[in-house]
Amino acid sequence: SLENIYLGLDTNLCSGNSIQLIESSPTITDYLWNTGNINSNHVVDTSGIYILDVINDNGCENSDTIEITIIGDAPTLSYSIPTEICQGSEFSYSESSTVPPGNNISGVIWDFGDADSSFVSAGSHVYVDSGAFNSSLEVFTLEGCKSKDEFIITVYPKPIINFETTNYCPYEEIGFTPSKVNN
């Protein structure tokens, strides 16, 4: 059913932010914005009325309209962070996002997905545990705009190795052989 498609209330956004259906339907097959865009989401760059027409797999049509007022420019994100690391290894991250002249970056939030975050552009971090961590970088401007990128950082467990020795005498060379290797 296309009865409940919804773009949301009229709102203020920043140039470079995107809009998409808040209430959607899994049966939608075609999207057409009044700008000519045929994707499910639309990047806004000017104030105005945006209309989305949709068609579902039965050929039924519906549309919704939203008025967007542009209040500034969203930051263009530029950053460096590894997406694969080893547990317990320190790594560095940095961002050098930009905004157009007349806009100013006011804040940065790195969320590492492990209940730790950083509020500076560059630094280092260590994951104590292994696993896949849903992480993000969000950059804010004084004008009230923001950009956010989400990514997964995979942290591989460090190997656990046990060694055994046999028949050794003090002050002589000792041979170690691994008895068990866990990954």
Disulfide bonds with the S-S distance in Angstrom:
Cys14-Cys145 1.93
